[in-house]
Amino acid sequence: MPELPEVEVVRTGLAPATTGSVITGVSVFDERALTRHPAGAADFVARLEGRRFTDAVRRGKFLWLPLDDDESALIAHLGMSGQMLLRAPDAAAERHERIRVTVEHPQHGELAVVFADQRTFGSLAVDRLVPDGPSRIPTQVVHIARDPLDTFFDDAAFREASRRRGSAIKRVLLDQQVISGVGNIYADESLWAARIHPETTASTLSTPAVMRLLAEVRSVLAKALAEGGTSFDAQYVNVNGQAGYFAHSLNAYGRGGQPCPRCGGLIRREAFMNRSSHFCPRCQRRR
């Protein structure tokens, strides 16, 4: 599933092409792409056509384009394989195209914003915006915590949340109500960088250890952003259809049985919450 870096790469690609553009047409080819919009395709189209996008915003793995009524936004969750692509308005349909939004930008002219999704776990919706501190967010995002790259992320609150939990620290990192945007890939990479075993009980970590982990989370996310995110196959691409290359920089995730880049021990892969953890048992000792 796309994590924070992948969704942020998509957001930064969409922003200059959509901000200030008028929606001139909306085509829904597969209503499975509207699972987060229960009112259906006709309502989805009616609430978008003729409106103007004013920004491109993200929290965690959610992306949204606020509308000019200041009360609603087009919200996207990419699921496992969703893609937001920019295409010429007359471009041929993408192989797994579900929805196409045609816009007219004052500088770039006419463009098509295409939502394609092979596995159909992603979804678009028009959602109401509600106040959230200094900003406004869709109602579908109110339960999502701020992410560690957010200016208003509260480090002390994350430390307290960890102190109260008797579960594994990796489970805390994956809890989107505690810290958003971190998925399996970046949790493994951050824990490796901080030399913390993924099964370490969160409440047993010292404050310096938690702060070190947060610093590594931010470092890993920033590096992944700089490298365009992580692509293991053709399902994650940016708005131009290009893959990210952070996969070449991974130290732990997906490297089970290979030497640890730090100590030379073998990276171990173990089952964790219906997925896998990758760590070095030599330099990430469980205490």
VMD Tcl script that draws the C-alpha trace (Angstrom):
set ca {
  {0.00 0.00 0.00}
  {1.31 3.48 -0.78}
  {2.61 5.15 2.39}
  {3.32 8.79 3.22}
  {6.19 9.36 0.74}
  {4.30 7.85 -2.18}
  {1.12 9.84 -1.48}
  {3.13 13.05 -0.96}
  {4.88 12.54 -4.30}
  {1.45 12.27 -5.94}
  {0.22 15.38 -4.09}
  {3.18 17.50 -5.19}
  {2.64 16.33 -8.76}
  {-1.06 17.19 -8.74}
  {-0.81 20.55 -6.97}
  {0.53 22.76 -9.81}
  {-1.77 21.15 -12.38}
  {-5.00 21.23 -10.38}
  {-4.84 24.24 -8.05}
  {-6.94 26.98 -9.63}
  {-8.37 24.71 -12.32}
  {-12.08 24.46 -13.16}
  {-13.66 20.99 -13.39}
  {-15.21 20.75 -16.85}
  {-16.22 17.09 -16.89}
  {-16.36 13.96 -14.72}
  {-16.71 10.39 -16.04}
  {-17.24 7.43 -13.71}
  {-16.49 4.13 -15.46}
  {-16.58 1.86 -12.41}
  {-18.63 2.68 -9.30}
  {-16.42 0.39 -7.22}
  {-14.08 3.39 -7.17}
  {-16.73 5.32 -5.18}
  {-16.98 3.10 -2.10}
  {-16.21 6.16 0.06}
  {-18.96 8.15 -1.73}
  {-22.16 6.29 -0.79}
  {-24.46 8.77 -2.60}
  {-23.37 7.25 -5.92}
  {-21.97 8.35 -9.27}
  {-24.63 10.89 -10.25}
  {-24.21 12.80 -6.99}
  {-20.41 12.57 -7.28}
  {-20.47 14.11 -10.74}
  {-23.00 16.82 -9.82}
  {-20.93 17.96 -6.81}
  {-17.77 18.36 -8.90}
  {-18.65 19.71 -12.35}
  {-18.26 23.46 -12.62}
  {-16.32 23.75 -9.35}
  {-12.73 24.91 -8.92}
  {-9.91 23.16 -7.07}
  {-8.13 25.50 -4.66}
  {-5.30 23.38 -3.23}
  {-3.81 19.88 -2.87}
  {-3.49 18.61 0.71}
  {-2.40 15.39 2.42}
  {-2.56 13.81 5.84}
  {-0.95 10.42 6.29}
  {-2.09 8.29 3.35}
  {-5.11 10.49 2.48}
  {-4.99 13.12 -0.27}
  {-7.63 15.74 -1.01}
  {-8.30 18.65 -3.36}
  {-10.44 21.33 -1.63}
  {-13.21 22.94 -3.69}
  {-14.02 26.63 -4.02}
  {-17.05 26.48 -1.72}
  {-14.61 26.07 1.22}
  {-16.95 23.38 2.53}
  {-16.00 20.25 0.59}
  {-13.16 18.47 -1.18}
  {-12.43 15.65 -3.59}
  {-10.72 13.09 -1.36}
  {-8.65 10.13 -2.53}
  {-7.36 7.03 -0.80}
  {-5.14 4.98 -3.10}
  {-5.70 1.65 -1.35}
  {-3.31 -1.05 -2.55}
  {-2.84 -0.03 -6.16}
  {-4.59 3.29 -6.83}
  {-2.94 5.82 -9.13}
  {-3.67 9.48 -9.77}
  {-2.34 10.32 -13.23}
  {-2.15 13.50 -15.28}
  {-2.94 12.97 -18.96}
  {-3.82 14.96 -22.06}
  {-7.61 15.39 -22.26}
  {-7.84 13.17 -25.36}
  {-5.43 10.49 -24.07}
  {-6.51 6.88 -24.46}
  {-8.04 5.23 -21.40}
  {-5.62 3.67 -18.92}
  {-5.79 -0.09 -18.54}
  {-7.47 0.07 -15.11}
  {-9.05 3.51 -15.40}
  {-12.03 3.95 -13.06}
  {-12.69 7.71 -13.02}
  {-11.59 10.64 -15.22}
  {-11.87 14.29 -14.14}
  {-11.24 16.84 -16.90}
  {-10.05 20.27 -15.77}
  {-9.21 23.59 -17.39}
  {-6.18 25.27 -15.81}
  {-5.60 29.02 -16.40}
  {-1.95 28.40 -17.35}
  {-1.66 24.76 -18.39}
  {-4.90 24.51 -20.34}
  {-7.02 21.37 -20.42}
  {-5.85 18.27 -18.53}
  {-7.31 14.96 -17.43}
  {-6.88 13.71 -13.87}
  {-7.23 9.93 -14.11}
  {-7.89 7.59 -11.18}
  {-6.73 4.08 -12.13}
  {-6.82 1.14 -9.74}
  {-6.03 -2.47 -10.58}
  {-7.23 -4.05 -7.33}
  {-10.16 -1.64 -6.75}
  {-9.38 -1.13 -3.04}
  {-8.85 2.61 -3.54}
  {-11.64 5.17 -3.74}
  {-12.55 8.78 -4.51}
  {-15.31 10.77 -2.80}
  {-16.59 14.28 -2.32}
  {-16.50 14.89 1.42}
  {-17.41 17.71 3.77}
  {-14.60 19.75 5.35}
  {-14.58 20.37 9.12}
  {-12.31 22.53 11.32}
  {-9.14 20.91 12.66}
  {-6.90 23.37 14.47}
  {-5.60 25.93 11.98}
  {-6.91 24.02 8.95}
  {-9.95 22.16 7.62}
  {-9.98 18.45 6.83}
  {-12.50 15.97 5.34}
  {-14.74 14.15 7.80}
  {-13.21 10.86 6.62}
  {-9.82 12.00 7.93}
  {-10.72 13.28 11.41}
  {-9.68 9.99 13.04}
  {-6.23 10.08 11.40}
  {-3.37 11.45 13.47}
  {-0.95 14.02 12.11}
  {2.12 12.54 10.46}
  {5.71 13.06 11.67}
  {6.49 15.51 8.84}
  {3.54 17.72 9.86}
  {4.58 21.00 11.50}
  {1.98 20.43 14.21}
  {2.93 16.83 15.04}
  {3.26 16.52 18.83}
  {6.40 14.57 19.77}
  {5.53 14.59 23.47}
  {2.06 13.18 22.77}
  {3.62 10.36 20.74}
  {5.97 9.61 23.64}
  {3.02 9.46 26.05}
  {1.04 7.24 23.69}
  {4.01 4.84 23.54}
  {4.39 4.88 27.34}
  {0.77 3.76 27.75}
  {0.99 0.80 25.37}
  {2.03 -2.71 26.26}
  {2.11 -3.74 22.60}
  {5.05 -3.95 20.20}
  {6.55 -0.63 19.13}
  {6.04 -1.58 15.50}
  {2.31 -1.93 16.17}
  {2.34 1.62 17.56}
  {4.11 2.91 14.43}
  {1.42 1.31 12.27}
  {-1.46 2.75 14.31}
  {-2.78 5.60 12.14}
  {-4.58 7.10 15.13}
  {-1.25 7.59 16.89}
  {1.06 8.50 14.00}
  {-0.08 8.50 10.38}
  {1.60 7.74 7.09}
  {3.98 5.06 8.35}
  {3.33 1.62 6.87}
  {5.21 -1.65 6.92}
  {8.12 -0.57 4.73}
  {9.02 2.59 6.60}
  {8.35 1.09 10.03}
  {10.92 -1.65 9.35}
  {13.42 0.83 7.94}
  {13.03 3.27 10.84}
  {13.34 0.55 13.49}
  {16.46 -0.79 11.77}
  {17.99 2.70 11.70}
  {17.17 3.22 15.41}
  {18.50 -0.27 16.33}
  {15.17 -1.22 17.95}
  {13.65 -4.69 17.65}
  {10.11 -4.43 16.17}
  {8.65 -6.58 18.97}
  {10.05 -4.39 21.74}
  {7.24 -3.45 24.13}
  {6.53 0.22 23.51}
  {6.10 1.12 27.17}
  {9.60 -0.15 28.01}
  {11.37 2.27 25.68}
  {13.10 5.22 27.30}
  {12.32 8.76 26.23}
  {15.70 9.08 24.42}
  {14.96 5.84 22.54}
  {11.52 7.07 21.44}
  {12.95 10.42 20.35}
  {15.71 8.62 18.44}
  {13.10 6.48 16.71}
  {11.05 9.55 15.74}
  {14.16 11.18 14.32}
  {14.87 8.08 12.23}
  {11.24 7.93 11.04}
  {11.57 11.49 9.79}
  {14.94 10.80 8.20}
  {13.71 7.69 6.39}
  {10.55 9.43 5.15}
  {12.52 12.45 3.94}
  {14.97 10.26 2.03}
  {12.14 8.24 0.48}
  {10.48 11.49 -0.59}
  {13.68 12.69 -2.21}
  {13.91 9.43 -4.15}
  {10.30 9.47 -5.33}
  {8.99 6.79 -2.98}
  {9.27 3.01 -3.12}
  {8.20 1.03 -6.19}
  {8.38 -2.76 -6.22}
  {6.15 -3.08 -9.29}
  {4.21 -0.93 -11.75}
  {1.35 -0.26 -9.32}
  {2.95 2.70 -7.55}
  {3.91 5.54 -9.89}
  {3.84 9.33 -9.74}
  {1.36 11.46 -11.72}
  {3.48 11.04 -14.85}
  {3.62 7.25 -14.54}
  {7.22 7.14 -13.29}
  {8.36 4.76 -10.55}
  {10.19 5.80 -7.37}
  {13.62 4.33 -6.64}
  {13.86 4.22 -2.82}
  {13.69 0.41 -3.07}
  {17.40 0.55 -3.92}
  {18.10 2.22 -0.55}
  {16.28 -0.26 1.70}
  {18.37 -1.68 4.53}
  {15.92 -4.16 6.08}
  {12.53 -4.38 4.36}
  {12.37 -7.14 1.76}
  {15.95 -8.25 2.48}
  {15.26 -11.42 4.47}
  {18.27 -13.77 4.36}
  {20.62 -11.04 3.09}
  {23.50 -9.49 5.07}
  {22.72 -6.52 7.28}
  {24.40 -3.45 5.72}
  {25.52 -2.37 9.21}
  {26.86 -5.48 10.96}
  {26.84 -8.27 8.38}
  {24.38 -10.47 10.25}
  {21.51 -11.96 8.28}
  {18.29 -9.97 8.04}
  {15.42 -12.02 9.45}
  {11.87 -12.05 8.10}
  {9.09 -12.96 10.53}
  {5.29 -12.86 10.41}
  {3.76 -9.78 12.04}
  {0.08 -8.71 12.03}
  {-0.79 -10.55 8.78}
  {2.32 -9.12 7.13}
  {6.07 -9.44 7.69}
  {8.74 -7.77 9.78}
  {12.32 -7.50 8.56}
  {15.07 -6.82 11.09}
  {18.62 -7.71 12.08}
  {18.64 -9.89 15.20}
  {22.28 -9.02 15.83}
  {22.03 -5.21 15.98}
  {18.31 -4.93 16.79}
  {18.33 -7.05 19.91}
  {15.07 -7.57 21.76}
  {15.51 -6.36 25.33}
}
mol new
graphics top color blue
foreach p $ca { graphics top sphere $p radius 0.5 }
foreach p [lrange $ca 0 end-1] q [lrange $ca 1 end] { graphics top cylinder $p $q radius 0.2 }
display resetview
